Amino acid sequence: MSGGPPQREKGPDPLRYAGFGIQLAVSVLLFVFAGQWLDRRLGTDALFTILGAFLAFGGTLWSLVRTLNRDQGKNP
């Protein structure tokens, strides 16, 4: 019998991924507001607003996938 606490399995920390939801929300809001500003300035009809939303979502998703792949490589 060992006298120490039971050992926890090594794996990725679930709190590490908690910030991705906030990152997604903030990036989409920033890119949408920037797109609205550009649309007003250039006189386009929501072109840059929609493009900004897709770029922010895609960028955050790419960041999440890259982080998950890196963590999976460390913990086979």
C-alpha positions in Angstrom: 0.0 0.0 0.0 1.3 3.4 -0.9 0.7 6.3 1.5 0.2 9.0 -1.1 -2.9 10.2 -2.8 -4.1 8.2 -5.9 -2.4 9.1 -9.1 -4.4 10.9 -11.7 -4.1 9.9 -15.3 -2.0 12.2 -17.3 -4.0 14.0 -20.0 -4.8 17.4 -21.3 -6.1 19.9 -18.8 -9.8 20.5 -19.7 -9.6 24.1 -18.5 -7.0 24.7 -21.2 -9.9 24.7 -23.7 -12.3 26.8 -21.7 -11.1 30.1 -23.3 -11.9 29.1 -26.8 -15.6 30.1 -26.4 -14.6 33.5 -25.2 -12.0 33.8 -27.9 -14.6 32.9 -30.6 -17.1 35.5 -29.3 -14.6 38.3 -29.0 -13.0 37.7 -32.3 -16.4 37.5 -34.1 -17.6 40.7 -32.5 -14.4 42.6 -33.3 -14.3 41.4 -36.9 -18.0 42.1 -37.4 -17.7 45.6 -36.0 -14.6 46.2 -38.2 -16.6 44.9 -41.2 -19.5 47.2 -40.4 -17.1 50.2 -40.2 -15.5 49.2 -43.6 -19.0 48.7 -45.2 -20.1 52.2 -44.1 -16.8 53.8 -45.2 -16.8 52.1 -48.6 -20.5 52.0 -49.2 -20.8 48.2 -49.6 -23.8 46.2 -48.5 -22.6 44.0 -45.6 -19.9 42.5 -47.7 -17.1 43.1 -45.2 -19.4 42.3 -42.2 -20.1 38.8 -43.5 -16.5 38.3 -44.6 -15.3 39.4 -41.1 -17.6 37.0 -39.3 -16.4 34.1 -41.5 -12.8 35.0 -41.1 -13.1 35.2 -37.3 -14.9 31.9 -37.0 -12.5 30.2 -39.3 -9.5 31.6 -37.6 -10.7 30.5 -34.1 -11.6 27.0 -35.4 -8.2 26.7 -37.0 -6.6 27.7 -33.7 -8.6 25.1 -31.8 -7.8 22.3 -34.3 -4.1 23.2 -34.2 -4.1 23.1 -30.4 -6.0 19.8 -30.2 -3.6 18.2 -32.7 -0.6 19.4 -30.8 -2.0 18.1 -27.5 -3.0 14.8 -29.1 0.6 14.4 -30.3 1.9 14.8 -26.8 -0.5 12.3 -25.3 -0.9 9.3 -27.6 
